[in-house]
């Protein structure tokens, strides 16, 4: 079994990363990291997707956890892409970062987190970034 991390480099994503590393370590299992690529205009990181993947893999390795890294191309619907990987890997836990949605987003568009929580058959651990 594995822990699946739906990851995007944000404060919430980084909090979910730390939690996923710890959950995989505590469960003595591997991890699958699904990285959602954002359009270049939204990226504020100097790291390429490959460098980011290496950095994330290094965090898991430092805790003794083997991790597989999957990259969803820009333009992929994040929820659908992540659900596809969930169906393929059948994880025992999905870890996601979560931020407070706007009222409009909650009413009209839904959210990736909501689609994942409702669309998987295993527990989902939603992690918020520490405030401050």
N, C-alpha and C positions, 0 to 999 in steps of 0.2 A: 504494500500500500504506500501511498505518497501523500504529501501535503502539496496542494496546488496554490500558488500565489499568483493572483492577478495583479500585475505591477505596472505602475506608471510613475515616473520620477516626479513626485510631488511630496509635500510634507506628510500627507496621509499615506501615500504609497511607501515612503520610507518607514513610517511607523508599522505598516503592514509587513514590510520586509523583515524588520527586526522580530516581529511576532512570529512570522512564518519560520524563520531560522530557529527560534526557540521551540516552537511546536514540533518541528521535524526532529530536532535534537531530543526533546523529551519523549517523543514517540519512537525513537530509534528507527526512523524511516528516511527515505529520500524525499526530494522535492522536485516539482516541476514549476518553473517560473514562466508565466506568460506575460511578455512585455508588449504593451500596446504602444505602437509608434505614433507619435503626434506629428501633424504637419510641421514643416520647418518653421513657419511663421509663429508657431506656438512654443517652440523649444527654447528654453532659457539655459540649457546646459551646454558647456563646451565639449561634453563627451559625445562621441558617436554612439549609435545603438550597439555596436560591437564592443566598444570600450565600457559602456554601461553594463552590458551583459557580463563582461569579464569581472567588473567590480562587484556585481551582485553574486556571481559564482564564487568569488573569493570570500565573501562574507559567509556563505554557506560552508565552504571548505574549511575556513578557520574554526568553525564549530563542529567539524567532523561530519558534515552532512553532504552527501552527494546530490548535486542539483543538475537538472536538465533545463536548458534555456530555450524557449520558443519565442520567436518574434512575429507579432501580427503586423503585416504591412499597413502603412498609412492608408486610410480609406476603408479599412475593414471595420464593420460594425463591431465595436468592442465586445458587447454582450454575446453576440452570435459566435464570434471567434473564440472567446473564452469557453462558452458552452460546448463548442466542438471539441476543444482540448479536454474538457471535463469528461465528455462522453468517451473519448479515446483512452484516457488514463485512469478513470474511475478512482479518484482520490478519496481518502478517508476524511479529508477536511479541505475546504476552500477558504483561503484568507484574502480579504479585500480591504483596501483603504476606503474610508468613507468620509465625505464632507457633507455639511448641511446643504440640502438642495434648496433652491428658491421655490417659492410657492408656484410660480408658473411652470417651472420644470417638473415639479411633482404632479401637477394637475394635467398638463398637456403632453409632455414628452416622456415621462417616466424617467428612469435612470438605469445606468448599467448595473449598479448595486441591486436595485429592485429586481431587474431581470435575472440576475444571478441567484439571488436569494430564493426567488420563486421557481427558477428553472433547474436547480440541481437537486439530487436525491440525498446528498450527504450534508452534514452540518456546514454552515458558513459562519466564519468568524469575521465580523466587521470591526475594523480598528480605526479609531479617530486619532489624528495627530495631537500630541500634547499641546495644550494651550499655553500661550505665553511666549 
